[in-house]
Amino acid sequence: METVLFTAKCPAVADEQERIDRSMARFVERFGTSWLGSPVILPTAEFFPGAYTGTQQDMRRAVVTVCGIMGVDASRIFVKFPHGRFEGC
């Protein structure tokens, strides 16, 4: 039984659309459909308030925010900062 996820016309060509549909079907098989009603989280002040300058503190705050949105315990997430790549490293 094929699951139809979207009815709007996709701008992808036919073979790309088939690959996308197969991928989405596998995703639904693995994770269910409850996520389909979730809001799209954008990198805007609505979801990530305050200034972002790219510091380690800013990145940690973003990770904690995303974890909260996803319902993941942020203490289980380890973020490694490459030496010399970010301010404060």
Buried (B, 14 or more C-beta within 10 A) or exposed (E): EEEEEEEEEEEEEEEEEEEBBEEBBEEBEEEEEEEEEEEEEEEEEEBBEEEEEEBEEBBBBBBBBBBEEEEEEBEEEEEEBEEEEEEEE
